[in-house]
């Protein structure tokens, strides 16, 4: 049996992890696994994990490794992940990275690529504060950078219901950027040391970034 491809997208809030993960999912048939989305679903469902995560997420901090790992392991055990996954927003701490290594080793799998989306912090507040998503299918849009072809109608599913995230305000974005630099950016060297790191300039247009990522993923999955 072929081993599943495991790809990691690293980058600060607004770097384009979700946007690119969804494009890679479509192009390569991999499954996007966003710990942010899983946590927001837990908050919406009012689970114990969701209740514990809610205040931390609103403040822009990182949810505890214990909660995140429990949610991630459950999701990775689902059968649709067998072809491969794009980890979007995970790992975010050295503890999570070590736990992922252990989990994959137990499955005889390994990380195909850890891709760092390199951006300027200054541009991220604009990207994040202009973001909205389709309430029907989750497709992401932006007030300036990515609008639906027909105003107010999702390109993917035709829904007219759109929503904005509660943590997408300038104050929380600054806290999320700080958390990224303090706790997640060190993982760039961690994966460089393992020989699986690629860096992609993510300041260009969405399709340009997508082409750079597709070239890396083709090599890994090819
Ligand atoms: P999470 O949901 O992961 O949010 P994030 O990392 O802050 O990342 P974002 O979703 O804000 O940005 P993105 O990189 O996906 O950018 P996007 O593609 O949307 O996490 C939220 C919270 O959950 C965390 O703060 C934390 O509390 C908690 N959490 C999650 N995972 C955790 C973990 N592992 N451990 C602990 N806590 C965890 O793009 C942004 C906008 O820009 C969009 O509108 C898009 O259209 C636009 N855009 C994208 N690319 C471009 C481009 N190239 N040019 C112009 N515009 C672009």
Boltz pocket constraint, residues with backbone or C-beta under 6 A from the ligand:
constraints:
  - pocket:
      binder: B
      contacts: [[A, 11], [A, 12], [A, 13], [A, 14], [A, 15], [A, 16], [A, 17], [A, 18], [A, 19], [A, 20], [A, 34], [A, 35], [A, 36], [A, 37], [A, 39], [A, 53], [A, 56], [A, 57], [A, 58], [A, 60], [A, 61], [A, 62], [A, 63], [A, 64], [A, 68], [A, 88], [A, 89], [A, 90], [A, 91], [A, 92], [A, 93], [A, 96], [A, 127], [A, 128], [A, 130], [A, 131], [A, 132], [A, 140], [A, 141], [A, 142], [A, 143], [A, 145], [A, 146], [A, 176], [A, 202], [A, 203], [A, 204], [A, 205], [A, 206], [A, 209]]
      max_distance: 6.0
